[in-house]
Amino acid sequence: MKKNLSFLILLFISSLLYSQSLTEQLGGIKSNFIISSNNEIVDIASQFIIKRGNYDYTYLSEGGFGYGYESYWLEIQFNTNIKPIEKESSNKRRHFTISLFDKNNQLLLSKSYWISEDQKVKSEHLDTLNQQYFSLNLVDIQIVLLNNVSRIDIMEVFENKEKTK
């Protein structure tokens, strides 16, 4: 009887010692990419890939429809806010450019995501904590390509209307 009680207490204590984070409980896996912004390495608190549900909708003159799907997302917590780049343009819009590099610093893929067109990229600034949270929907990026990625460069670009002379 004492052996059984001791075993149960030991089992209970060991289960308390190993507790998973919410990310791990939801099936997320840690990633170890080097993260840069405008080719400067940035300090990262955490990064992981997780499957999430998504939805979209389309309006037509005859009506519309909505649909849902699952995809993998790369989630990153920066220890600082990345500095956006400002460019003059004929439009006023904001986008992110994501560039993937291999271990030899060769560019494998570069994509721009316009914030106004879709929500494949989500970013939250917490100015009071000087942190930024970033999510990238990997639906357009082959997972097998990520096996060769060593560094991910993220640039936030604000396009402002050209100044009139």
C-alpha positions in Angstrom: 0.0 0.0 0.0 2.8 2.4 0.9 4.6 1.6 -2.4 1.5 2.4 -4.4 0.9 5.7 -2.5 4.6 6.7 -3.0 4.4 5.8 -6.7 1.2 8.0 -7.1 2.8 10.9 -5.3 5.9 10.6 -7.4 3.9 10.4 -10.6 1.8 13.5 -9.5 4.9 15.6 -8.7 6.6 14.6 -12.0 3.6 15.6 -14.0 3.6 19.0 -12.2 7.3 19.5 -13.1 6.7 19.0 -16.8 4.1 21.5 -18.0 3.6 22.4 -21.6 3.2 26.0 -22.8 -0.1 26.9 -24.4 1.7 26.8 -27.8 2.8 23.2 -27.2 -0.6 22.2 -26.0 -2.2 23.6 -29.2 0.3 21.6 -31.4 2.8 24.3 -32.2 6.4 23.5 -32.7 9.3 25.8 -32.0 11.3 27.0 -34.9 14.9 28.4 -34.9 15.1 30.7 -37.9 17.5 33.7 -37.7 15.1 36.7 -37.9 16.2 40.0 -39.4 14.6 43.3 -40.4 16.1 45.2 -43.3 19.1 42.8 -43.1 19.8 43.6 -39.4 19.4 40.7 -37.0 16.7 41.4 -34.4 16.2 40.1 -30.9 13.5 37.4 -30.7 11.7 36.2 -27.6 10.0 33.3 -29.2 9.1 31.8 -32.6 7.0 28.8 -33.6 4.9 27.3 -36.3 1.3 26.3 -35.6 -1.8 25.2 -37.6 -4.7 27.7 -37.4 -8.1 28.0 -38.9 -8.8 30.8 -41.4 -11.8 32.2 -43.3 -12.4 34.3 -46.3 -15.5 35.5 -48.2 -16.4 36.8 -51.7 -19.2 39.1 -52.7 -20.8 38.8 -56.1 -23.6 40.7 -57.7 -25.8 37.5 -57.3 -24.8 37.1 -53.7 -21.7 35.9 -51.9 -20.1 33.0 -50.1 -17.7 32.4 -47.3 -15.3 29.5 -46.7 -12.8 28.2 -44.2 -9.5 26.4 -44.4 -6.5 25.4 -42.2 -3.0 26.5 -42.8 0.3 26.8 -40.9 1.4 30.1 -39.5 4.8 31.3 -38.4 4.4 33.3 -35.2 7.2 35.5 -33.9 7.5 37.6 -30.7 10.1 40.4 -31.1 11.8 41.9 -28.1 11.6 45.2 -29.8 9.5 46.9 -32.5 10.9 46.6 -36.0 11.5 49.9 -37.7 9.3 50.5 -40.7 10.7 51.9 -44.0 9.0 54.9 -45.5 8.8 55.2 -49.3 7.1 57.8 -51.5 4.5 56.4 -53.8 1.5 57.2 -55.8 -0.6 55.3 -53.3 -0.9 55.3 -49.5 -0.6 51.8 -48.3 1.3 49.5 -46.0 2.9 46.1 -46.7 5.4 43.6 -45.5 8.1 42.1 -47.6 9.3 38.6 -46.5 12.6 37.3 -47.8 13.8 33.7 -47.1 17.5 33.0 -47.2 19.5 29.7 -47.0 22.6 29.0 -44.9 24.8 30.5 -47.6 22.7 33.7 -47.6 21.2 33.0 -51.0 17.8 34.3 -51.6 15.2 31.5 -51.9 12.0 33.5 -52.0 10.8 37.0 -51.6 7.1 37.9 -51.3 5.2 41.1 -50.5 1.9 41.1 -48.6 -0.3 44.1 -48.9 -2.1 44.7 -45.6 -5.2 46.2 -47.3 -5.7 43.3 -49.7 -5.5 40.2 -47.4 -4.7 39.2 -43.9 -1.9 36.7 -44.6 0.3 38.9 -42.3 -0.7 40.2 -38.9 1.3 42.4 -36.8 0.6 43.9 -33.3 2.8 46.6 -31.7 2.8 46.9 -28.0 4.5 50.2 -27.6 4.3 50.2 -23.8 6.3 46.9 -23.6 8.4 47.7 -26.7 7.4 44.4 -28.2 5.9 43.3 -31.5 4.0 40.2 -32.4 4.1 39.0 -36.0 2.2 36.2 -37.8 2.8 35.0 -41.3 0.3 32.7 -43.0 2.5 30.0 -44.8 -0.3 29.0 -47.2 1.7 30.4 -50.1 5.0 29.1 -49.0 6.0 25.4 -49.5 6.8 23.8 -46.2 9.6 21.8 -47.9 11.2 25.1 -48.8 11.3 26.0 -45.1 13.7 23.1 -44.6 16.3 25.0 -46.4 15.7 28.4 -44.8 18.2 29.7 -42.3 17.2 33.4 -42.1 13.9 35.3 -42.6 14.1 39.0 -43.3 10.9 41.0 -42.5 10.5 44.5 -43.8 7.5 46.7 -42.9 7.0 49.3 -45.6 4.8 52.4 -45.5 4.1 54.0 -48.8 3.0 57.6 -48.7 1.7 59.7 -51.4 4.3 61.7 -53.3 4.7 65.3 -52.1 3.4 67.8 -54.6 5.8 70.5 -55.8 
